Amino acid sequence: MNPHSPRARSHTESASLQLAPRVGPVLLHLRRARNYSKQTVLKPHTEAQNQKMTSKKQSLLREASHQIIAGGSAGLVEICLMHPLDVVKTRFQIQRGKADPNSYKGLGDCFRTIFRTEGVYGFYKGILPPILAETPKRAVKFFTFEQYKKLLSFTPISPGMALSVAGLGSGLTEALVVNPFEVVKVSLQANRDSFKVQPSTFAQARTIINTGGFGLRGLNKGLTSTLGRHGVFNMIYFGFYFNVKDAIPASQDPRLEFMRKFAIGLVSGTVSSCVNIPFDVAKSRIQGPQPVPGEIKYRSCFQSMALVYREEGYLALYKGLIPKIMRLGPGGAVMLLVYEYVSGWLQKNW
């Protein structure tokens, strides 16, 4: 039979019409089976992925919260205990040799003079800016250190060197946050008037902004010195502490373990202070009152270091070293211990 003849076409059409009622239910059944298999296989897999992503986000947020709370607690404890020594350190750093009529004869003379002329509260001048800054400052310090350390674990840098590089990064980041507070703090600490008659923290900040604005001549002056001070300090501080702590075996006795960590923190804070103090002196000279009102003598970090060295000798670059060590030696140990213990407590209880 010719397939293209009218009779053949009618025969094919009639066969198709007879098969249609049978094929339709079969196709429908196959389609339903396919959809059911997708729902039973893909849906649980998608839900598991979503749960895993949610759990990972919560874990990261919890870890960040632990670092921020522990870092803020460490900074607050350290500043409340050690601020009087910071005032004494700043007074030594801003005095310009024996020709300065307000020059202190020594550490004891400085303590006696401040107590006699300014009272007990004179040792706490400028404490509000660091208290306001300590929580974000230390939170940034420890949080960014942990993040830089994680990033560096993907590089070929050795673990010991990575700790120092992570410390350098955290110090530079911390300096950007804290510098405006440092400008206000130093200007208040340089004021030798009685605590009752000196301007408030916010009044002093307004004066600085009105005079120099928010830039490098106002609320952010001395930024390069602050970057150098914090970068160098944290690079040695974290690198020394964690490398030495890993090298010295831990003790099972809680008291001996506490003393081990405290001693390592004390040495790390002391060494860091000895290395970075020229940056600290330059910072105090730039941010403090200038020798001649209205005339800027100390302009930038290395220009100030060179000027101090040329006019007062190299020892002038280490002014305030003893009160700085007295503060940041034990202060550095206190800060690391508070951070570790608070962080450990949070991990167990939250």
Secondary structure, DSSP 8 states (H G I E B T S, - for coil): --TTSHHHHHHHHHHHHHHHHHHHHHHHHHHHHHHHHHHHHHHHHHHHHHHHHHHHHHHHHHHHHHHHHHHHHHHHHHHHHHHHHHHHHHHHHH--STTSTT--SSHHHHHHHHHHHH-GGGGGTT-HHHHHHHHHHHHHHHHHHHHHHHHHTTSSS-HHHHHHHHHHHHHHHHHHHHHHHHHHHHHHHT--S-TTTS--HHHHHHHHHHHHTTSTTTTTTTHHHHHHHHHHHHHHHHHHHHHHHHHS---SSHHHHHHHHHHHHHHHHHHHHHHHHHHHHHHHHHHS--SSTT-----SHHHHHHHHHHHH-GGGGGTTHHHHHHHHHHHHHHHHHHHHHHHHHHHHH-
